[in-house]
Amino acid sequence: MKPLTVFDIAGRGMAAQKVRLNTVASNIANSGSIADSKDNAYRALRPVFETQYPAFQQGAGVSTVDTVDVQRSSRDPERRHMPGHPLADADGFVYATNVDVNEEMVDMMEASRQYQNNIEVIATAKNLILKTLSVGK
């Protein structure tokens, strides 16, 4: 396995933020959904990240990130009394998703900024390499 470069690290960071943005998009798309039971209600998705240290670079302070799982939120869905709704149970209740749109928007902005930061890292590294190559001319 070759040593990780700044491009590898930033690229993997961008891939992780892409997963995060996709889960946010899915959560927002399902934010208005209603179900007939607590078990069938949509629950917000959350990616699980893990820091990865290449074995041969363990003491070098070099690490990157991997997405190891996407889990459903454990927060209960909202129970609403809507007796006329076609999905209402015998007591007139439906179950709305546990997605908080404001929380999702904040998460989306943070993930977007992290993605942009990684793009800036790649652009800066590229410019430094090009300047270094032009020094000898």
N, C-alpha and C positions, 0 to 999 in steps of 0.2 A: 504494500500500500504506500502510495506516495504522500509526502507531507502536505498538509492543507495549506492552500494559498489564501490570500485575502479574498480572491474571487470565489473560491469554494465556500468560505465561511459566509460571505455576504449572500451568495446564491442560495445556500441552505436556509439562511434567515428569511430571505424573500419567499421561499417555498413554504416555510412555516406560517408566515403572515398571510399568504394566499389561502391556506387552509382556514385560518382564522377569519378572513374576510368572507369565505364561502359559507362558513357556519353562521356568521352574522346575517348574511343575505338570506339564508334558509330560515333563520329565526324571524327576521322581519317579514318575509313572505308568508309565514304561518302565524303571524301575530294576531290575526283576527279569527282564527279558526275556533270552532266549537265542536265538542264531541258529546256523545250520549253517556259516557261514563268517565270516571277518573282515570281508568287504565288506558282508555283510547284517546285521551287528550294529548295534544302535541306538547312536548316538553323541550325547552331550549337546549340546543347543542353547545357543547364546550370542548374545544380541542385540548388535549393533554400533551405538553411538550416535555422533552427530556434533554438535558445537556449531555453532549457526547464529547469524550476526550479520546483522541487517537492514542492507542497504547504506546506507540513509540514517541509521542510528544507529551506524555503525561505531565512531566515536570516543567514543560515549556510555557505553560499558561495559555495554550492554544485549545480552544474548544469551539463547538458548533452546536446546533440544535436539530432535533428530529421530532416530528409529530408521531407519537406512539399510539394515540387513541383519540377517538371523538366520543365523548360520553354525553348522555342525556342528563339534564338537571334533575336533582332530587327534590327540588321545590314543588310543592303540590299545586295543581291547577286551581284556578279560581272557580268556585261553585256559585252559579247564578240562578236565581229563581226566574224562569221564563216559561210559565205553564203552557203558552200557546205555541211554543217552538216545536217543530216536527221531531227534533232529537231529544226533547225533554223526557226525563224518566217518569215513573209513576207519581212521584212527588212534585213534578214540575220543574226539576232542576236540570241544567246543562252544565258542562264543564268547559271553561275557556282556558286557553293556553296560559302557561306561566311566563311567557315572554314579556319582558319589560322593554318597550321600544326605546325609552330614553337610555337605559343601560346599554342596549344594543348599539345605539347611535354613538355613544361615547366609546364603546369597544371598537366600532368601525373606524372612528377618527384616529384612535390610538394605533390600530393595526395599519392603517393607511400611512400614518407618519413613520412608523417603523419600517414599512416597505420602502418609502421614499428615502429614509436614512440609509438603507442598504444600497439603493441606487446611487446615492451620493458617494458612498464609500467606493463603489466600483468605478465611478467616473473619476474620482480623485486619484485612485490607484492607477488607472489607465493614463491620466494626464502626467503623473509622476514618471511612469515608465517611458512615455513618449519624450518627456523633457530629458530624462537620463540618456536615452538613445541619441538625442540631438546634440548632446554636449560634445561628443567626439567629432562632430562634423566641422 
